[in-house]
């Protein structure tokens, strides 16, 4: 009797979690986070068209590209252990 209700509740919660994390704003935040982490880890990054559109007029994309290229060196000077988004934002906010 309760087994059916239990699974219905679990399915509803699962569906809501999936819906929540597929929203456009959340996906955009993930894109920005990936850009920062990849850059901080020394990977070659490309600023996506969505990021360029979102920040058009607010951020100079040429300077952003240069700063993203410099980010691994800034991180290495500031941190000795692993890199997380929290550490990257702490370094960037103190610079």
BAROSE-242173 format. One record per residue (C-alpha): residue number from 1; x, y, z; residue in three letters. Coordinates in Angstrom, 1 decimal. Example, Ala and Ser with C-alpha at 12.3 -4.5 7.8 and 13.67 -1.06 7.14 Angstrom:
BEGIN
<node><nr>1</nr><east>12.3</east><north>-4.5</north><up>7.8</up><rest>ALA</rest></node>
<node><nr>2</nr><east>13.7</east><north>-1.1</north><up>7.1</up><rest>SER</rest></node>
//
This chain:
BEGIN
<node><nr>1</nr><east>0.0</east><north>0.0</north><up>0.0</up><rest>UNK</rest></node>
<node><nr>2</nr><east>2.6</east><north>2.5</north><up>1.0</up><rest>UNK</rest></node>
<node><nr>3</nr><east>5.1</east><north>1.2</north><up>-1.4</up><rest>UNK</rest></node>
<node><nr>4</nr><east>3.3</east><north>2.6</north><up>-4.4</up><rest>UNK</rest></node>
<node><nr>5</nr><east>3.0</east><north>6.1</north><up>-2.7</up><rest>UNK</rest></node>
<node><nr>6</nr><east>6.6</east><north>5.9</north><up>-1.8</up><rest>UNK</rest></node>
<node><nr>7</nr><east>7.7</east><north>5.4</north><up>-5.4</up><rest>UNK</rest></node>
<node><nr>8</nr><east>5.4</east><north>8.1</north><up>-6.6</up><rest>UNK</rest></node>
<node><nr>9</nr><east>6.9</east><north>10.6</north><up>-4.2</up><rest>UNK</rest></node>
<node><nr>10</nr><east>10.4</east><north>9.5</north><up>-5.2</up><rest>UNK</rest></node>
<node><nr>11</nr><east>9.6</east><north>9.9</north><up>-8.9</up><rest>UNK</rest></node>
<node><nr>12</nr><east>8.1</east><north>13.3</north><up>-8.3</up><rest>UNK</rest></node>
<node><nr>13</nr><east>11.1</east><north>14.5</north><up>-6.4</up><rest>UNK</rest></node>
<node><nr>14</nr><east>13.5</east><north>13.1</north><up>-9.0</up><rest>UNK</rest></node>
<node><nr>15</nr><east>11.5</east><north>14.9</north><up>-11.8</up><rest>UNK</rest></node>
<node><nr>16</nr><east>11.6</east><north>18.2</north><up>-9.9</up><rest>UNK</rest></node>
<node><nr>17</nr><east>15.4</east><north>17.9</north><up>-9.3</up><rest>UNK</rest></node>
<node><nr>18</nr><east>16.0</east><north>17.2</north><up>-13.0</up><rest>UNK</rest></node>
<node><nr>19</nr><east>13.7</east><north>20.1</north><up>-14.0</up><rest>UNK</rest></node>
<node><nr>20</nr><east>15.5</east><north>22.4</north><up>-11.6</up><rest>UNK</rest></node>
<node><nr>21</nr><east>18.9</east><north>21.7</north><up>-12.9</up><rest>UNK</rest></node>
<node><nr>22</nr><east>18.0</east><north>22.0</north><up>-16.6</up><rest>UNK</rest></node>
<node><nr>23</nr><east>16.9</east><north>25.6</north><up>-16.3</up><rest>UNK</rest></node>
<node><nr>24</nr><east>18.7</east><north>28.0</north><up>-18.6</up><rest>UNK</rest></node>
<node><nr>25</nr><east>20.1</east><north>30.2</north><up>-15.8</up><rest>UNK</rest></node>
<node><nr>26</nr><east>21.6</east><north>27.2</north><up>-14.1</up><rest>UNK</rest></node>
<node><nr>27</nr><east>23.1</east><north>25.8</north><up>-17.3</up><rest>UNK</rest></node>
<node><nr>28</nr><east>24.6</east><north>29.3</north><up>-18.1</up><rest>UNK</rest></node>
<node><nr>29</nr><east>26.2</east><north>29.4</north><up>-14.6</up><rest>UNK</rest></node>
<node><nr>30</nr><east>27.6</east><north>25.9</north><up>-15.2</up><rest>UNK</rest></node>
<node><nr>31</nr><east>29.1</east><north>27.2</north><up>-18.5</up><rest>UNK</rest></node>
<node><nr>32</nr><east>30.8</east><north>30.1</north><up>-16.7</up><rest>UNK</rest></node>
<node><nr>33</nr><east>32.0</east><north>27.9</north><up>-13.9</up><rest>UNK</rest></node>
<node><nr>34</nr><east>33.5</east><north>25.5</north><up>-16.5</up><rest>UNK</rest></node>
<node><nr>35</nr><east>35.2</east><north>28.3</north><up>-18.3</up><rest>UNK</rest></node>
<node><nr>36</nr><east>36.8</east><north>29.6</north><up>-15.1</up><rest>UNK</rest></node>
<node><nr>37</nr><east>37.9</east><north>26.2</north><up>-13.9</up><rest>UNK</rest></node>
<node><nr>38</nr><east>39.3</east><north>25.0</north><up>-17.2</up><rest>UNK</rest></node>
<node><nr>39</nr><east>41.2</east><north>28.3</north><up>-17.5</up><rest>UNK</rest></node>
<node><nr>40</nr><east>42.5</east><north>28.1</north><up>-14.0</up><rest>UNK</rest></node>
<node><nr>41</nr><east>43.7</east><north>24.6</north><up>-14.7</up><rest>UNK</rest></node>
<node><nr>42</nr><east>45.7</east><north>25.8</north><up>-17.7</up><rest>UNK</rest></node>
<node><nr>43</nr><east>43.4</east><north>24.4</north><up>-20.4</up><rest>UNK</rest></node>
<node><nr>44</nr><east>42.8</east><north>26.3</north><up>-23.6</up><rest>UNK</rest></node>
<node><nr>45</nr><east>39.4</east><north>27.8</north><up>-23.4</up><rest>UNK</rest></node>
<node><nr>46</nr><east>37.0</east><north>29.6</north><up>-25.8</up><rest>UNK</rest></node>
<node><nr>47</nr><east>34.5</east><north>32.2</north><up>-24.7</up><rest>UNK</rest></node>
<node><nr>48</nr><east>31.2</east><north>30.8</north><up>-25.8</up><rest>UNK</rest></node>
<node><nr>49</nr><east>28.8</east><north>32.8</north><up>-27.9</up><rest>UNK</rest></node>
<node><nr>50</nr><east>26.3</east><north>32.8</north><up>-25.0</up><rest>UNK</rest></node>
<node><nr>51</nr><east>28.8</east><north>34.4</north><up>-22.7</up><rest>UNK</rest></node>
<node><nr>52</nr><east>29.7</east><north>37.0</north><up>-25.3</up><rest>UNK</rest></node>
<node><nr>53</nr><east>26.0</east><north>37.8</north><up>-25.8</up><rest>UNK</rest></node>
<node><nr>54</nr><east>25.3</east><north>38.0</north><up>-22.1</up><rest>UNK</rest></node>
<node><nr>55</nr><east>28.1</east><north>40.3</north><up>-21.3</up><rest>UNK</rest></node>
<node><nr>56</nr><east>28.2</east><north>42.3</north><up>-24.5</up><rest>UNK</rest></node>
<node><nr>57</nr><east>29.0</east><north>45.9</north><up>-23.7</up><rest>UNK</rest></node>
<node><nr>58</nr><east>29.9</east><north>45.1</north><up>-20.1</up><rest>UNK</rest></node>
<node><nr>59</nr><east>33.1</east><north>43.1</north><up>-20.5</up><rest>UNK</rest></node>
<node><nr>60</nr><east>35.8</east><north>43.6</north><up>-23.1</up><rest>UNK</rest></node>
<node><nr>61</nr><east>36.1</east><north>40.1</north><up>-24.6</up><rest>UNK</rest></node>
<node><nr>62</nr><east>39.7</east><north>40.6</north><up>-25.7</up><rest>UNK</rest></node>
<node><nr>63</nr><east>40.8</east><north>41.5</north><up>-22.2</up><rest>UNK</rest></node>
<node><nr>64</nr><east>38.7</east><north>38.6</north><up>-20.8</up><rest>UNK</rest></node>
<node><nr>65</nr><east>40.6</east><north>36.2</north><up>-23.1</up><rest>UNK</rest></node>
<node><nr>66</nr><east>43.9</east><north>37.7</north><up>-21.9</up><rest>UNK</rest></node>
<node><nr>67</nr><east>42.9</east><north>37.4</north><up>-18.3</up><rest>UNK</rest></node>
<node><nr>68</nr><east>41.7</east><north>33.9</north><up>-18.7</up><rest>UNK</rest></node>
<node><nr>69</nr><east>45.1</east><north>33.0</north><up>-20.2</up><rest>UNK</rest></node>
<node><nr>70</nr><east>46.9</east><north>34.6</north><up>-17.2</up><rest>UNK</rest></node>
<node><nr>71</nr><east>44.6</east><north>33.0</north><up>-14.6</up><rest>UNK</rest></node>
<node><nr>72</nr><east>46.6</east><north>29.8</north><up>-14.2</up><rest>UNK</rest></node>
<node><nr>73</nr><east>49.7</east><north>31.8</north><up>-13.2</up><rest>UNK</rest></node>
<node><nr>74</nr><east>47.7</east><north>33.9</north><up>-10.8</up><rest>UNK</rest></node>
<node><nr>75</nr><east>46.3</east><north>30.8</north><up>-9.2</up><rest>UNK</rest></node>
<node><nr>76</nr><east>49.7</east><north>29.1</north><up>-8.9</up><rest>UNK</rest></node>
<node><nr>77</nr><east>51.1</east><north>32.2</north><up>-7.1</up><rest>UNK</rest></node>
<node><nr>78</nr><east>48.1</east><north>32.3</north><up>-4.8</up><rest>UNK</rest></node>
<node><nr>79</nr><east>47.4</east><north>28.6</north><up>-4.1</up><rest>UNK</rest></node>
<node><nr>80</nr><east>49.6</east><north>25.6</north><up>-3.5</up><rest>UNK</rest></node>
<node><nr>81</nr><east>46.9</east><north>22.9</north><up>-3.4</up><rest>UNK</rest></node>
<node><nr>82</nr><east>44.1</east><north>21.9</north><up>-5.7</up><rest>UNK</rest></node>
<node><nr>83</nr><east>41.8</east><north>24.3</north><up>-7.5</up><rest>UNK</rest></node>
<node><nr>84</nr><east>38.1</east><north>24.6</north><up>-6.9</up><rest>UNK</rest></node>
<node><nr>85</nr><east>35.6</east><north>27.2</north><up>-8.0</up><rest>UNK</rest></node>
<node><nr>86</nr><east>35.5</east><north>28.6</north><up>-4.4</up><rest>UNK</rest></node>
<node><nr>87</nr><east>39.3</east><north>29.1</north><up>-4.5</up><rest>UNK</rest></node>
<node><nr>88</nr><east>39.2</east><north>30.7</north><up>-7.9</up><rest>UNK</rest></node>
<node><nr>89</nr><east>36.6</east><north>33.2</north><up>-6.9</up><rest>UNK</rest></node>
<node><nr>90</nr><east>38.4</east><north>34.0</north><up>-3.7</up><rest>UNK</rest></node>
<node><nr>91</nr><east>41.6</east><north>34.8</north><up>-5.6</up><rest>UNK</rest></node>
<node><nr>92</nr><east>39.7</east><north>36.8</north><up>-8.2</up><rest>UNK</rest></node>
<node><nr>93</nr><east>37.8</east><north>38.8</north><up>-5.6</up><rest>UNK</rest></node>
<node><nr>94</nr><east>41.0</east><north>39.7</north><up>-3.7</up><rest>UNK</rest></node>
<node><nr>95</nr><east>42.9</east><north>40.8</north><up>-6.9</up><rest>UNK</rest></node>
//
